[in-house]
Amino acid sequence: MPAVKVENISKSYGKTVALDGVSFEVEQGELFGIIGPDGAGKTSLFRILATLILADEGTVTVEGFDVVKDYKELRKRIGYMPGRFSLYQDLSVEENLQFFAAVFGTTIRENYHLVGDIYKFLVPFRKRKAGKLSGGMKQKLALCCALIHKPDILYLDEPTTGVDPVSRKEFWEMLKKLQRDGITIIVSTPYMDEANMCDRIALIKGGRFIGIETPENIRRSFSVPLWAVRSGQMHRLLNDVRAFSGVKNCYAFGETHHFTTGEGFDRDKLWSYLEGLGHTSLWLEPAEATIEDCYMQLAKM
Amino acid sequence: MLKFLLEKEFKQFFRHQFMPKLVVLFPLMIMVLMPWATTLDIKDIDTIVVNHDRTGLSDDLVETVGSSTYFNLKDITDSYDEALRAMEFGEADLIVEIPAGFENDYVETGAADLLVAINTVNTTKGVLGRAYLQMLTAEFAGREPSPAQSQTMLTPKLEVLVTNMYNPLLDYKHTMVPGLMVVVVMLLCGFMPAVNIVQEKELGTIEQINVTPVSKMSFILAKIIPFWIIGIFALVVCMLLAWCIYGLVPAGSIWCILLFNCLFILTMTGMGLIISNQSSTMQQATFVMLFFVIIFIMMCGLLTPVKSMPDWAQAIAAVNPTKYMVDAMRGIYLKGSNMTDLWQEAVALASMAVILNIWAIISYHKNS
């Protein structure tokens, strides 16, 4: 039995279509990533999976329970961490965790083995009010609260947005560990390096899934030629390359600019064109696509 | 389940740096300040007397006016124009002009004319000022019978004896205090839980609660129950203050007061819940509430009697729960009314409580 089985769900808010016929399955114990630009429908999807809103069409079963009919039973089995910090800011770290344990009819002690690795970071601050924690600490607390009732499946809506790189790395290590404990995890993220940590990722755009693959296969499926370019005048270079015929899409990519090309593109012509515009120490090579390139291509489509 | 939720609510409530103080300060403020601020007793009407007569009798009259607590004798002049100018500058509310020959006329014919000019920008002040002055001059005439009158003394004299029922000293504060208690309970029980629920929506914490097995019913009950307790607590504070400060104790039964407050609290929480279902931000909720609070207070008979409003306004007041509550509280407090006297008010409040709470449940289901 797959952990999550989504069949053809749609959701609109008035005329705005948030989800348009999405279907996918998530296996037991899988770390499944959902990647897509803002407004692509990620949060709506999570809210449907978390039994918070109803889909207009389609069916969703999680752990064999229907999200509409069996929502009461299901709520005991899912852990949901919304994109926005939504714990009680005026309660202390400890009180928040105690409260969420209590409403699920359990205690911190009973499930401490699950959250212990994460909670140990919070122990020095356990009397501090949740609202006064740093971003990374807030995320850790939210994760603890989502885990304290020993859910079978965990939904994390952009858990690392606004969190510093060190905390992000720690956070993903925790997720990997939870996965080893047998918890199925569905996570959305706008960070491409994080997409590589998932077993499979789904690319979502305009309420539709345009590909569900392993990160490796997604990279491999990048269909158009990709180049990397560098010069002494990086800022000007971006617009100069964009203006060249045959260049489809050019964007900054770390120390270089990446661009994709279509028909009629000629490398040597671009080289001399850029030299003619006064670019010095020019460097131009074909590049291997990363998830970010796939994402950029997707976002432009 | 409800136990943990209530525990959390009380923790948050007492941790708030402002709320626990508010529950004590709010009734205190309303009970200590408002009865004085909302009084309709008019005192110290600034008066100028224009005396053209300057005789013993006219001086007596001036002294009578001046020694009354209602009037504050500012000046005695002999120019009406000057007095009128003073009124235009707001220095006088009332001008009494005593014409030349006042004493003479009075002695000869038993009647004399006075001119009274009143500033009615504030109608209450104007109307009451006139009434007081009429009273005073009538009294004056009775005390100083003119020789012309004494000749016809044989005519029988009619005297009106006034007995004020239930508030014999016409103490305006006694009228206001029971009504102000209603305002305290209305604000604490009707609107605070609604704001509290909307706050959870706005902060997003309701999202986290919604994915737990906590049922809607227990969530809402956990929001309302603390404010029921707080509301009754505030009522007790108000009643104690009324006793300590104004010496006012209910003439009727305390149980009757409690019963009416429970009905009223149910009505107001129902209404608060409807508002909380329709609002997604505290700002929205607060504005809608403010709208209703103003209507409820202005049209409940607390400040001006509902019976003297036009018919259409009375029709609006008829669906105002606060009106029934103010009537009931005043009845119990001042007249000693019991349930037999107040069954209509009780039925009105009970039916509003039922309707509003059913409406709240329906509007809740529509929005989820």
Interface residues (C-beta under 8 A of the other chain):
Chain A: A50 T51 L52 K72 R75 K76 I78 G79 Y80 P82 R84 F85 S86 L87 Y88 Q89 D90 L91 E95 F99 F100 A102 V103 F104 G105 C145 H149
Chain B: M1 F4 L5 K8 K11 Q12 R15 H16 L203 G204 T205 I206 E207 Q208 I209 N210 V211 T212 P213 V214
